[in-house]
Amino acid sequence: MLKSLLAILLLSLPLTLTAQTAKPAPAAAPAPPPQVVLTTSQGEITLELYPDKSPKSVANFLQYVRDGFYDGTLLHRAIPGYLVQGGLYTRDLQPKRTRSAIASEADNGLSNLRGTVAVARGADPNSGTAQFFFNLVDNRRLDFAGNQSGLTWGYTVFGKVIKGMDVVDKIAALPTRALGPFAGDVPNPLVLIESARVIGEQAPASAASAASPASAASSATPASATKSGKKASRKVAKPAGKG
């Protein structure tokens, strides 16, 4: 009996030692955040996106990029000390047809600091479509402050410029003029987004979205600055947080 028990213990000992020395499998490395290169007529701008903080906004932006929507559109609005905006209008200043608007994610804890990229929208917090803007300075008054109204909702930050902020600053320093439907703030010369590509992905075969007119999307803008000319735009560029 004693010999049988001893034999069982000896047989189980290697299994026990193996279990103790086995190392857990290494955890899979998290996927790097997506990056997008905007090739403009003034130079390249590289963005890093925040899918963990702004999943709907990032998915929406990436879909427009993959569809080739931004190719041939303008950065149509530049206000020094405030922002540079684009993503909707063709070089003829005609708005393109967009997909449905997305829900605001402005309450994600991210701030509209210099170099960040945010979703442009109209008075309705949930009216963002294709337009986006670069913050030239720390625009904290564009941050989420509460869900009481469109005035307090702020603007959703969904990425940041990691390369080419000098290009954004160069665009902001261009002279501006009134042109097409805009009473002011259109860079002169026009700044074209020649292409938008997700780094590591194959470029789309063709732009799926043609330059079809869109009526509802043209009002998307921080501070509703398209309602008046450059003078009015610069006035609301001061900390006002209007949407």
C-alpha positions as CSV (number, residue, x, y, z in Angstrom):
1,M,0.0,0.0,0.0
2,L,2.8,2.4,1.0
3,K,4.7,1.6,-2.2
4,S,1.6,2.3,-4.3
5,L,1.1,5.7,-2.7
6,L,4.7,6.6,-3.2
7,A,4.5,5.7,-6.8
8,I,1.5,7.9,-7.3
9,L,3.2,10.9,-5.7
10,L,6.3,10.4,-7.8
11,L,4.2,10.3,-11.0
12,S,2.3,13.4,-10.1
13,L,5.4,15.4,-9.1
14,P,6.5,16.3,-12.7
15,L,3.0,17.5,-13.6
16,T,2.9,19.8,-10.5
17,L,6.3,21.2,-11.4
18,T,5.3,21.8,-15.0
19,A,2.1,23.6,-13.8
20,Q,4.2,25.8,-11.5
21,T,6.8,26.8,-14.1
22,A,4.4,27.3,-17.0
23,K,4.3,31.0,-17.9
24,P,1.1,32.7,-18.9
25,A,0.7,33.6,-22.6
26,P,1.6,37.2,-23.2
27,A,-1.3,39.5,-23.7
28,A,-1.9,40.7,-27.2
29,A,-0.5,44.2,-27.8
30,P,-3.3,46.8,-28.3
31,A,-3.8,48.0,-31.8
32,P,-2.1,51.3,-32.5
33,P,-4.5,54.2,-33.0
34,P,-5.4,54.9,-36.6
35,Q,-3.5,57.7,-38.4
36,V,-4.6,59.6,-41.5
37,V,-2.5,61.7,-43.9
38,L,-4.2,64.7,-45.5
39,T,-2.2,65.9,-48.5
40,T,-3.1,69.5,-49.1
41,S,-2.0,72.1,-51.6
42,Q,0.0,73.6,-48.8
43,G,1.6,70.4,-47.5
44,E,0.9,67.2,-45.6
45,I,-0.9,67.0,-42.2
46,T,-0.8,63.7,-40.3
47,L,-3.6,63.0,-37.7
48,E,-3.7,60.4,-35.0
49,L,-7.3,59.5,-34.0
50,Y,-8.9,58.6,-30.6
51,P,-11.2,55.6,-31.2
52,D,-11.2,54.8,-27.5
53,K,-12.6,58.3,-26.6
54,S,-14.6,59.2,-29.7
55,P,-15.6,55.9,-31.4
56,K,-18.5,57.2,-33.4
57,S,-16.7,60.3,-34.6
58,V,-13.6,58.4,-35.5
59,A,-15.5,55.7,-37.4
60,N,-17.5,58.4,-39.2
61,F,-14.3,60.3,-40.2
62,L,-12.5,57.1,-41.3
63,Q,-15.4,56.1,-43.5
64,Y,-15.4,59.4,-45.3
65,V,-11.6,59.0,-45.8
66,R,-12.0,55.4,-47.1
67,D,-14.7,56.5,-49.4
68,G,-12.5,59.2,-50.9
69,F,-15.0,61.8,-49.9
70,Y,-12.4,64.4,-48.8
71,D,-10.3,64.2,-52.0
72,G,-10.8,67.4,-53.9
73,T,-12.5,69.3,-51.0
74,L,-11.3,72.5,-49.5
75,L,-10.1,73.8,-46.2
76,H,-12.5,76.6,-46.8
77,R,-12.3,78.6,-43.5
78,A,-9.3,80.0,-41.7
79,I,-9.3,82.4,-38.7
80,P,-5.9,83.1,-37.1
81,G,-6.0,82.5,-33.4
82,Y,-9.0,80.3,-33.7
83,L,-9.4,77.5,-36.2
84,V,-9.0,76.1,-39.7
85,Q,-12.1,74.2,-41.0
86,G,-12.9,72.0,-44.0
87,G,-14.2,68.7,-45.3
88,L,-17.4,69.5,-47.2
89,Y,-17.0,72.0,-50.1
90,T,-15.5,71.3,-53.5
91,R,-13.1,73.7,-55.2
92,D,-16.2,75.4,-56.7
93,L,-17.4,75.9,-53.2
94,Q,-20.3,73.5,-53.7
95,P,-21.2,71.3,-50.7
96,K,-21.0,67.5,-51.2
97,R,-23.8,65.1,-50.2
98,T,-23.0,63.6,-46.8
99,R,-24.2,60.6,-44.9
100,S,-26.5,60.9,-41.9
101,A,-25.4,63.0,-38.9
102,I,-23.8,61.4,-35.9
103,A,-24.4,61.8,-32.2
104,S,-22.1,64.2,-30.3
105,E,-19.4,62.7,-28.2
106,A,-18.2,66.1,-26.8
107,D,-18.6,64.8,-23.3
108,N,-15.6,62.4,-23.7
109,G,-13.3,64.3,-21.5
110,L,-11.1,65.7,-24.3
111,S,-10.4,69.4,-24.6
112,N,-10.2,71.6,-27.8
113,L,-6.5,72.3,-27.3
114,R,-4.1,73.6,-29.9
115,G,-3.5,70.9,-32.5
116,T,-6.6,68.8,-31.8
117,V,-9.1,68.0,-34.5
118,A,-12.9,68.3,-33.7
119,V,-16.2,67.6,-35.4
120,A,-17.8,70.8,-36.9
121,R,-21.6,71.0,-36.5
122,G,-24.6,73.3,-36.6
123,A,-26.7,74.5,-33.7
124,D,-27.8,70.9,-33.0
125,P,-25.1,69.0,-31.0
126,N,-26.0,65.9,-33.0
127,S,-25.6,67.5,-36.5
128,G,-22.0,66.7,-37.3
129,T,-21.3,65.0,-40.6
130,A,-18.2,65.4,-42.7
131,Q,-16.8,68.7,-41.6
132,F,-13.9,69.0,-39.1
133,F,-11.7,71.7,-37.8
134,F,-8.2,72.2,-36.4
135,N,-7.8,74.1,-33.2
136,L,-5.1,76.8,-33.6
137,V,-5.0,77.6,-29.9
138,D,-6.5,76.2,-26.7
139,N,-10.2,76.8,-27.4
140,R,-11.5,75.5,-24.1
141,R,-14.7,77.4,-24.5
142,L,-15.6,74.9,-27.2
143,D,-15.4,72.1,-24.7
144,F,-18.4,70.2,-23.3
145,A,-19.9,72.1,-20.4
146,G,-23.3,70.4,-20.0
147,N,-26.2,68.9,-22.0
148,Q,-28.6,71.7,-21.4
149,S,-28.5,73.1,-25.0
150,G,-26.4,73.3,-28.1
151,L,-24.6,76.2,-26.5
152,T,-23.2,74.1,-23.7
153,W,-22.6,70.8,-25.5
154,G,-19.3,71.9,-27.1
155,Y,-17.5,70.2,-30.0
156,T,-16.2,66.6,-30.1
157,V,-12.4,66.2,-30.2
158,F,-11.6,63.0,-32.0
159,G,-7.9,63.3,-32.9
160,K,-4.8,65.5,-33.0
161,V,-2.1,66.6,-35.4
162,I,1.1,64.7,-34.9
163,K,2.9,66.0,-37.9
164,G,2.3,69.1,-40.1
165,M,1.0,71.6,-37.5
166,D,3.3,74.1,-39.3
167,V,1.2,73.4,-42.4
168,V,-2.0,74.2,-40.5
169,D,-0.4,77.4,-39.2
170,K,0.7,78.3,-42.7
171,I,-2.9,77.9,-44.0
172,A,-4.2,80.0,-41.1
173,A,-1.7,82.8,-42.1
174,L,-3.0,83.1,-45.7
175,P,-4.9,86.1,-46.6
176,T,-8.7,85.5,-46.7
177,R,-11.6,86.8,-48.7
178,A,-15.3,86.6,-49.3
179,L,-16.1,83.9,-51.9
180,G,-19.1,81.9,-53.0
181,P,-21.6,81.4,-50.1
182,F,-19.1,82.8,-47.6
183,A,-19.0,86.4,-46.4
184,G,-15.3,86.0,-45.4
185,D,-12.5,83.8,-44.1
186,V,-11.9,81.8,-47.3
187,P,-8.1,81.4,-47.8
188,N,-6.6,83.0,-50.8
189,P,-5.4,81.0,-52.7
190,L,-7.8,78.2,-52.1
191,V,-6.5,75.3,-50.0
192,L,-7.3,71.9,-51.5
193,I,-7.3,68.6,-49.8
194,E,-5.7,66.6,-52.7
195,S,-6.1,63.3,-50.9
196,A,-6.9,61.7,-47.5
197,R,-5.5,58.3,-46.7
198,V,-5.4,55.9,-43.7
199,I,-1.8,55.0,-43.1
200,G,-1.2,51.3,-43.7
201,E,-4.4,50.9,-45.9
202,Q,-4.7,50.8,-49.6
203,A,-6.0,54.0,-51.2
204,P,-9.6,53.8,-52.4
205,A,-10.0,53.0,-56.1
206,S,-12.1,56.1,-56.7
207,A,-14.0,58.7,-54.7
208,A,-17.3,57.0,-54.0
209,S,-19.0,60.3,-53.2
210,A,-19.4,62.7,-56.1
211,A,-19.7,66.4,-55.7
212,S,-23.5,66.2,-55.2
213,P,-25.1,69.3,-53.8
214,A,-26.2,69.0,-50.1
215,S,-28.4,71.6,-48.5
216,A,-28.5,70.6,-44.8
217,A,-24.8,70.0,-44.1
218,S,-23.5,73.5,-45.1
219,S,-24.3,75.1,-41.8
220,A,-21.9,72.9,-39.8
221,T,-19.5,75.2,-38.1
222,P,-18.2,76.1,-34.6
223,A,-19.7,79.4,-33.3
224,S,-22.1,79.7,-36.2
225,A,-19.5,82.1,-37.8
226,T,-20.7,81.6,-41.4
227,K,-23.7,83.7,-40.6
228,S,-21.7,86.9,-41.1
229,G,-18.4,88.2,-42.5
230,K,-14.9,88.1,-41.2
231,K,-15.4,90.8,-38.7
232,A,-18.3,88.9,-37.0
233,S,-16.3,85.6,-37.3
234,R,-13.4,87.1,-35.4
235,K,-15.7,88.4,-32.7
236,V,-17.1,85.0,-31.9
237,A,-13.6,83.6,-32.1
238,K,-13.1,85.1,-28.7
239,P,-14.1,82.7,-25.8
240,A,-17.8,82.4,-26.5
241,G,-18.5,78.7,-26.9
242,K,-21.5,79.2,-29.1
243,G,-22.6,76.4,-31.4
